[in-house]
Every structure is written in C-alpha cells, then in structure tokens.
Amino acid sequence: NDQVVCTAFLPCTVGDASACLTCAPDNRTRCGTCNTGYMLSQGLCKPEVAESTDHYIGFETDLQDLEMKYLLQKTDRRIEVHAIFISNDMRLNSWFDPSWRKRMLLTLKSNKYKSSLVHMILGISLQICLTKNSTLEPVLAIYVNPFGGSHSESWFMPVNENSFPDWERTKLDLPLQCYNWTLTLGNKWKTFFETVHIYLRSRIKSNGPNGNESIYYEPLEFMDPSRNLGYMKINNIQVFGYSMHFDPEAIRDLILQLDYPYTQGSQDSALLQLLEIRDRVNKLSPPGQRRLDLFSCLLRHRLKLSTSEVVRIQSALQAFNAKLPNTVDYDTTKLCS
C-alpha cells in the first residue's frame, strides 16, 4: 500500500475574522491569539462584546413608561430637576413689557456642583400670565445644551415638527389669563441636557382679509391703539427629568489605555467600551436626518479634553470599529467646537 496515513492533528486555521491570528504554541490545534474584535474562549475565537458601561455612565431610570407619563402629566416634583434660573431681561413673578424678546435659561452647572452626574430632560413646564383682555400670544423657542459650553453648542428643539411633541396649554382658574405651558418629551424624545435656553416672543393674532384665516403680527409691526398689548409675567419654570451616575475619572482611565494598555487585550477592551458609550450617547441625539455628535460634547465639556484629544479619540474609535465584524458606522453632525 503506497498511501501514507496522516495521524497528526490538523493545526488551527489562521486567517481573518473569526479565524485565529496564531495557533497556541503548546497545542497547535487550538487558537493562541485572535483577530481584532474577537476574544479567545477555550481555544476558539468568538466576537467580543463590550462589558456593561453602567460603571462609567448611566442611561436609564427605574421608572416605567406609564409611571413616567403619569408623573409628567401631574408635573410631579419627584421628577423635577432643580436648575438655576438666569435672565438679564426679566424676573420670575414680575410683570414685564412683552413687546421685546426675552431670553432666559435654566442651567445645572454640573462641573461645579454635580460632577458625578449627567442629566436627562423629559419635559418642561412654564406658567405664563397675561393682563386681562391682552391681545398678545406668547411664542416660545427652546434650545438645549447637552453637556455645557457656549450657547452656539445648543440645538433647536423642533416643537410640533415631524411628529415632535407640541406645547399643551391648560387654562388656570385665576383672575388673570394664566396658562400652564407643558412640553412632554417622555422616553421617546428624552435627551441629555445641561442648560435649557428659552426665548420668549409675543405676537398679535388678527383676522385675515377673508375672515377665515388668522394672521400674526409682531407687536412693533401692529401699532393699533385699539389693541391692548398689556403685560406678561412668568410665575415659574420647571424642567422634568432625572439624573444619572457619571464617572469622568473612569472614562479617562479607559482613554489612557488607548496609549498605555494594562495587559494584552486591554486596549481592545477599552476601545469596545468607549464605542459602546459613544453609540449610546449619540443614540439620544434629537430628531434629524443625522445624529448629533453628542459624544464629542461629553468629552469636550465634562471630561475637559482638548479639541485635538477629542479628534484623536474619535479617529481611534472609527479605525477600530472598521475592523469589527458586522458593524456599520454612521455619520454625525458636529455640535461642539
């Protein structure tokens, strides 16, 4: 018989993806090391899965959807996030001339007072009063700053556009024309916030030339002495939401491992966890064709990293993500400088 019988064990298969990078030196039938994105488990290479990111940053509340909806409807103080009111144009509980735009903001100053927390907004409520027989109608514009920085690093809230919620107005049983204005985001539209910028304008509602339509004028465009512009005041403003655990030092430690890994494989583990944090943060971006790059805002303003450091980290994550199996990266719109 000229045939040779092969009695040796076949070595492991070396290649890309789930194939081994190298075989084990003490047992050639088993994997010794794996390709990027895979972990060694009992001599086989399996896709790596990021460990829980709860140690670094929280995302969820214990409240169920129905509980949250009920508490928001009742504007329950148990889900109120206490913020600092700031305005150079007006004071709460004081009458003012509404002919000119008023700017105000609610801010948390987290880096100073709450460095171990990040915050989620679920809704906002204002109580607005007008003097009797006033012909004005308030117009509100809201901008949300997710993690701090300048006003230019805020995004405009598209109220009543493309299925985004609208303001709900409830008349109060008071001698004045007072209404509760409530905007409910809930779980569907919740997002990070550090500062809420509120711009209040007024407009005058008038009948159109056909009588069947309404035309709105700016107060300074419609100087009809028969119109009673009156005065306006805001009694209170509340932001509803919840605060979550945030550990900036632990995230800095992950970033440090990109350059100085503790052990073999710890760099990949750190990249996986940073990718998971990046994607979960950006998933809470406001509605739009493209997600906002909220993760860069987090690095820039809550970890106080330089612009060049943020760019370097994002580039490392994109390069690592490209090597992972079955992953699709996504484009984001820049928000923070």
ABEGO torsion letter per residue (X at the ends): XABBBBABBBBBBBEBEABBABBBAABAABBABBBBGBBBBGGBBBBBBBBBAAAABBABBABBAAAAAAAAAAGBAAABBBBBBBBAABBBGBBBBAABBBBBBBBAGAAAABAABBBBBAEBBBBBBBBBGBABBBBBBBBBBAAEEBAAABBBBBBGBGGBBBBBBBBBBBABBBBBBBBBAEAAABBBBABBBBBBBBBBBBBBAAGABBBBBBAAABBBAABBAEBBBBABBBBBEBBBBBBAAAAAAAAAAAABBABBGAAAAAAAAAAAAAAAAAAABBBEABBBBAAAAAAAAAAGBBAAAAAAAAAAAAAAAAABBGBBBBBBBBABX
